[in-house]
Amino acid sequence: MTLSIAALAAEKLDRKTKPQGALGELEILAIRLSDIQQTLEPRASKKRIVIFAADHGVAAEGVSAFPAEVTAQMVQNFLSGGAAISVLSRHGGIELHIADVGVDTVFDEHVKSAPTFFSRSARRGTRNFLVEPAMTAAECEAAMNAGREQVRLAVANGIDLLGIGEMGIGNTTAASALLAALTNFSPQDLAGRGTGVDDAGLRRKITVIEQALKRHHSHAPSADLKSLSARYWLESVGGYEIAAMTGAILETSVCRLPIVIDGFIATAAAAVAFQIDAAAKEVCFFAHLSEEQAHGKVLSFLNVRPVLNLGMRLGEGTGAALAMPVIEAAAKIMCEMSSFDSAGVSERTERTDMAATPSGTEPTQP
Amino acid sequence: MTLSIAALAAEKLDRKTKPQGALGELEILAIRLSDIQQTLEPRASKKRIVIFAADHGVAAEGVSAFPAEVTAQMVQNFLSGGAAISVLSRHGGIELHIADVGVDTVFDEHVKSAPTFFSRSARRGTRNFLVEPAMTAAECEAAMNAGREQVRLAVANGIDLLGIGEMGIGNTTAASALLAALTNFSPQDLAGRGTGVDDAGLRRKITVIEQALKRHHSHAPSADLKSLSARYWLESVGGYEIAAMTGAILETSVCRLPIVIDGFIATAAAAVAFQIDAAAKEVCFFAHLSEEQAHGKVLSFLNVRPVLNLGMRLGEGTGAALAMPVIEAAAKIMCEMSSFDSAGVSERTERTDMAATPSGTEPTQP
């Protein structure tokens, strides 16, 4: 019988100069990377994050602490290099792409001509899903294709590890609505403070999601809730950046490109992708446990474990930017660490035959 | 009233283009670094880890899964670049120093002439603390001085952030004994599997610690347990690498050099240092939560929070090597991120005055 690459990778790690399993998560990451790339010399050195940006009609309902124009302003901030993700991706040696898949603005030529900027807008923001479907099937497909395109481009460019993040004022509301439709969690379970709404804003957010789900259930082509597809809900209450990330995740599964899912919104895209193609999970790494209150629940629902837990809740791919160097470290452990043989280090001795009572000691009182 | 640097740093972060507090731990790290370095432009770019290596007489009691000669072999492995810490420090752009403070070997000239190797051996291994004190006061002082020397050298070399790790077969037994003496935790609470002892080995370890503590209590200069100093216990049941790390931590407090404490053994050194000088805690970052079972208890006892939790239990400074780039990322957030003003990004809008009931929706049934 031929051993799988994963089994061979585990064996290779066990010959390294360390107690077996002593590098914990790093070993699990290294084995998974070997398995995805089908090699005992996995690589995660050439790294890129794509930020998908889009606006949300539902932002008109007062569900965010920030005004909608911030989406477009932040895209410019990403390109100028002053945003958190700009700083963290530079720090991690990670290329940064920004794809406009539906920002409600007309970017000037300075932005549009930037080599790392991709104009792939499906529409200037989704429709308000409280009153109508967020997007048409064609728009959803266009956004998903923008995601798939970035994955094929990454493969063509020799990227070893791709991260995805997002920017979109209002998108925690879309993500929570989508997850409420796809899981047994309630809107109350899933809605969080996003960029920092107050109690009144949080109550509004929950009400908006509850009413939107009722609306789209009652307008659904099937009366059977369970038969409504992930794609139906993505179009009804999703966002263009969520659709793009869903497309990206599905395409990485096809290309066997390891992908790092950032935070709460990107995890919602993963939930959609996994319902469309369960195998997509195999190529996904989850960067961090976000402070957005529902993220932990959703990660548990997906039965996945995040690499980091730093109490972050910013999006933009910032969690991915910190996790990707850890995954790269795991790859290097697999490739660069010496074995007991090559380093001339003695292996463990089993001493179970020794007396359980220490010798050479004074008698002690019981 | 003049604001403290920490307060000014927090204000500076709040003007960055992100919701307040959205970078979680990264913001806390950035503020602490600003406070330690007393600047709003903190730096953690020039990084170094020092591994202190030493052997332990108590290893003769069969408390480790690996033979004692591994300490010396691993020192050579560190220098050859094939150990886990070699790989991870290269990956993180971290210089690596190795200080022999008590390895039971005579290193050859090839090792001794390496520019990153420091021969500061207090003795070829501690004495077996089950039968006599591990070290003399003079040996303890010599080992502590080797730690202090590395801190002064780091300051002279312009190091921004120093990490400390260790290598020493048998040293989880010494660290557990030391912590049992300094805290209310029992030997059973504190002993763990180290490099991977089996159940019989773990029972031996607990018995050795229990008997050693009895012995050194009964030989103590004072009958009052509480009055026995941290220094007494360090000499009685500690190790040279633990003493060296204690010296290093105390010296970073004097020099105000931020220091990253690796795992369980380094945390034991921190516990000793904090009993000698409580103020030393201010300059310490705790790299990660080790898988060594007692580490979480001891971090809680010290009331500190680790940066990472990756299930690692290797020592060598490997946790520090992964945490230091995260601390560096925090410094860069403080220095490089743009503010709302400079980036032309709109700040949050307070919308508590809005109706809590969403508008523009169809009437819904109660």
Interface residues (C-beta under 8 A of the other chain):
Chain A: K16 T17 K18 P19 Q20 G21 A22 L23 G24 E25 L26 A60 E61 G62 A65 F66 P67 E69 V70 Q73 M74 Q76 N77 S80 G82 A83 A84 S86 V87 L88 R90 H91 G92 N128 L130 V131 T195 G196 D198 A200 G201 R203 R204 T207 V208 Q211 K214 R215 E291 V307 L308 N309 L310 G311 M312 R313 L314 T318 L322 P325 V326 E328 A329 K332 I333 E336 M337 S338 S342 A343 G344 V345 S346 E347 R348 T349 E350 R351 T352 M354 A356 T357 P358 S359 G360 T361 E362 T364
Chain B: K16 T17 K18 P19 Q20 A22 L23 G24 E25 L26 A60 E61 G62 A65 F66 P67 E69 V70 Q73 M74 Q76 N77 S80 G82 A83 A84 S86 V87 L88 R90 H91 G92 N128 L130 V131 T195 G196 D198 A200 G201 R203 R204 T207 V208 Q211 K214 R215 E291 V307 L308 N309 L310 G311 M312 R313 L314 T318 L322 P325 V326 E328 A329 K332 I333 E336 M337 S338 S342 A343 G344 V345 S346 E347 R348 T349 E350 R351 T352 M354 A356 T357 P358 S359 G360 T361 E362 T364
